[in-house]
Amino acid sequence: MVAIMAIATAGVSLSLRPSSATALEREAQRLAVLLESGRAQSRMTANPVYWRPSATGFSFEGLTDPATLPSNWLSPDVQAAGAAPVLLGPEPVIGPQQIRLVSISEPTRSLTLATDGVRPFSVLAQGADAP
């Protein structure tokens, strides 16, 4: 019985990832959804919408109601690294674009969101090329 508990405990502890990795993945997935929402709103209103990183988060510029999308990270450990403004529309094809998110506490840990301009933004696997 003790051996089973020890094996189960070891398995759980090995499956746990550092919280910075979890926060970074969560923020990357969230930002991908927000970017697609911004693209959809840009196409619906026929207005150009830009996503811009800031010192405290990010902003969506050009929305008819800026309060419809958040402008902050859920985790204070995440930031966009050297990201330039990203044009989200109103054209259906926006051109290839990338955003790299970095963990502030572990600068070597990062994730990249990318689109080829046609497909939705998605989180790239580590070492993968942009779509």
N, C-alpha and C positions, 0 to 999 in steps of 0.2 A: 504494500500500500504506500509506504514511504517512497519507494522507488518511482511509482507512478506519479506521485505528487511532485517529485524532483524533476522528472522528465517534463511534465506539464508546465511547471514553473520556468524551466529553462527554455522551452518552446515559446512561451509568452514573452519572456524577456528578450529573446532574440528577434522576435517579430516587432518589437517596439522600436520606432525610429525616433531620432532626435526631434524635439518639438519644432526646431527651426525648419526642418525638412517638411514636416506636416503643414506648418503655417505657410511656407512658400508654395507648396502644391495647392493648398486651399485658395490662396490669393491668386495664383495663376489661373485656376479653373474659374474663379469668380470674375476675374478681369476679362477672360475670354467671353463669358456670357454678357458682361456689361458692354464690351466692344460690339458684339453682335446686336445688342439692343440699340446702341447708338447708330449702327449702320441702318437698322430697320427704321428708326425714327428719321434719319436723314433722308432716306428714300421716300418715306411717307410725306414729308413736308417739302421735299425738293430743295432743302437748304444744306449747304456744306456743314458738316459737323467734324470737329477736330477733338482728338483726345490728346491732352498735354499733361506730362508729369509735373509735379511741383515739389517743393521741399517737404511739404506735409502730406502729400497724397497725389491727387491728379484732378483734372477737370475735363468736362465735356463742354466745348464751346460751340455755339451755334444752335443749340436746342431751343425750341420755343419755350419750354419750361425747364430750366436747368435743374430744378429740384427733383425731376423724375429719375435721375441717376445719381448715385452717391459720388462723393469726391474724396473719400478717404480709404485707407487700408484698414482692414480689420485687425491686422497685427502690426504693432509698431516696429517689428523687426524686418519689414519688407520695404524695398524701394525700387524704383525703376532706374536702371543703370544707363546713364548717357542716352536716354531715349529722346528722340526728336518728336515733334508733334506728328500724330498719325491722322491722316485724312480718312474719314469713315464713309464718305459719300457726298453727294446723293447718287452718283452713278453706280450701277450694279457692279461694275468692275473697277476696283480701286487701286490696283497695282500691288506688287509684292511688298509686304511690310513686316517688320519684326519689332518686338519689345522684349528686353531682357530684364527679368526681375532677379534681385539679389538679396540674400539674407544679410542684414547689417551686422549681426553677431558673428556670422561665418561667411565672409566675403567670397570664399571659394565656392560656396553653394549658390547655384543660380539655375533658373529655368527660362526658356525662351518661348514666347508666344509668337506665332507666325501665321500669315495667310499668303496665298499666292495671288490674292486679289479677287478670286472667284469663290473659292471655298471659304467657310467660316474660319475665324481665328481658332487655333488649337495649340495646346501645349506640346512642344516637341520633346521627344525622348532625349536624354542626355547623349550628346554626340551625334544626333540626327541632323540631317540637312533640312533646310526650309523647304516647304512644299512648292 
